[in-house]
Amino acid sequence: MAGPNPAAPAVAVPPARRRSRVGKSGAPRRTGTAYLFLAPFLILFGIFVIAPAIFGLVISVTDWSPYKAEQAFIGLQNYIDLFTPGSITFGDFWQSMGATGIFTLLSVPVMLVVPLLLAVLLNNKIKGGTAFRAIFFAPYVLGVAVIGVVWRYVLDTQSGILNYLLGLVGLPSDLPWTVDVPWAWVSLVGVTVWWTLGFNAVILLAGLKGISADLYEAASLDGAGAIRKFFSVTLPGLRPVMLFVTTTTILASANMFGQSFILTKGGPGNATRTVIMYISDQGLAQSNMGAASAMSYILFAVLAIISVINFRLQRERAE
């Protein structure tokens, strides 16, 4: 009688197959862990961003007011009024859009060029470089209310310290920094640049640290001077960072509110009243929430178009 057959040897699973099985079984677990960590942000983002955006879109097609028991649906009438000359909101809205455009055109180039030059300077090995970075960045940590109140006293026509110092050196001591144009624009742009200069400089400085020193050495071997290196090495290397800084600076300037509200009150007249000031006045002071929401979405569309154009221009330059 024959003995029992020996047990068949176990078939070894190739390491690659074992890894693939482990990877497939571990992927859902890793995805679930990621969503678990993202959950607090997603919840807050949904409550404070997505939900208000949807609600604003809904009330933009109504005559919504907190003092009315029922809100009537009026379709696109709020949007039509914004493009209809002679309507209640047409003139003031586009005047405030023009003021916003003026501020953006005046402030954005300065808030790009000055921080860039400052970042290039701080990127060199200078004594006290860390202290200078902290000094230039310090104003950015202050709130716009603090900045506005401080500079309102500095720029006051009658008792401001700036006019007093100008008088000491024989210059006009009665300049209307906050009550007449173009001085009001000079004040708003100057204060904003002083306030946000450090933030853009720090971002650009981080971008400069990412440019390889080998590129500068190669440029030096080719006989390039400081200016040639700046335009041939520094600016191309900063292109992704400049795209970010340019976009965020344009958006921040177009949404300017606090500086104008505190320093000039939108004056003289309504010359420096930005679109955010007008929207807040219509929505909060006049309780015209439907029209204010429509204005907000028009502003959003304009800024979205500008952002897309900026991205495309930067991409074409990169190619």
Secondary structure by P-SEA (a helix, b strand, c coil): ccccccccccccccaaaaaaaaaaaaaaaaaaaaaaaaaaaaaaaaaccaaaaaaaaaaccccccccccbbbbbcaaaaaaaaccccccaaaaaaaaaaaaaaaaaccccccaaaaaaaaaaaccccaaaaaaaaaaccccccaaaaaaaaaaaacccccaaaaaaaaaccccccccccccaaaaaaaaaaaaaaaaaaaaaaaaaaaaaccaaaaaaaaaacccaaaaaaccccccaaaaaaaaaaaaaaaaaacccccccccccccccccccaaaaaaaacccccaaaaaaaaaaaaaaaaaaaaaaaaaaaaaaac
